[in-house]
Amino acid sequence: MRAVLEVFGWLLLLQGVAGLLNTLFGWWPWAHDLIVVNHLPFLEGYEVFAAIVIGVLGFVLRAVAESAKRAEAGQ
């Protein structure tokens, strides 16, 4: 379970950072179709906020995975 949390955490963190940078600066026009925020029509106009939420969610999942790793080591 910890490995799944780590992988999803990294993916969400990557999506959040990439979505934020691409929305603010438009550095990666080739990556527009790879970013999840750009595929959700109800988030149109709120891409920056959605990317921040996705990135924070990724950070939280990474923290939970780290907490699970420490709990396993303590037992």
N, C-alpha and C positions, 0 to 999 in steps of 0.2 A: 504494500500500500504506500509505503514511503517513497518508493521509486516513482510511482504514478503521480504522487503529489509534487515531487521534484520536477518531473517532466512537464506537467501541466503548468506548474509555477513558472518555469523558464519560458514556456511558450506564451503564456499570458503576459509576462513581463516584456518579452520581445515584441509582441503585438502592440502592447501599450506604448512602448518607447517609439517603435517604428511609426505607429499611427499618429502619435503626437508630433514627431519631427516632420513627417510627411505632410500633415495638415498645416502646421505652422509655416514651414519653410519650402515645401514642395521639392525637396532634394531628390526624391526617387520617383520620378514619374513612371518608371518601369515597374515599380513595386505597388502601384495603386491597386491592382487586382489581387495582391497577396495579403492585403491588410483587411482584417475582418470588419473593422468599423466602416469601411467604404461599401460593404455589401448589405448593410442593414438600412433599409430606406427610412425607417421611423427615427433614425438618428441623424438624418440630414440636417445640418446646421448646428449640431451638437457633437461633432466629431472629436473636438479637443477634449471636452468633458468626458466623453465615453472612453477615449484613449487613456485618460488619467485614471478612470475607474478600473479599466482593464489592467493597467499597470499595477495599481495598488492591490487588486485582487491577486495578481501573480506574486507580488511581494508577500502577501498574507499566506498564500499556499506554500511558498518557500519557507516561511517562518514555521508553519505547522509541520512541514516535513522535518525541519531541523529539531523541533520540539519532540517529534516522534522518535528521531534518532537518539536524542538524549535520554528519553524515557526507556528505550530499549537497552541502552548502555547502563542505565542505573539498576536494571532488574537483574 
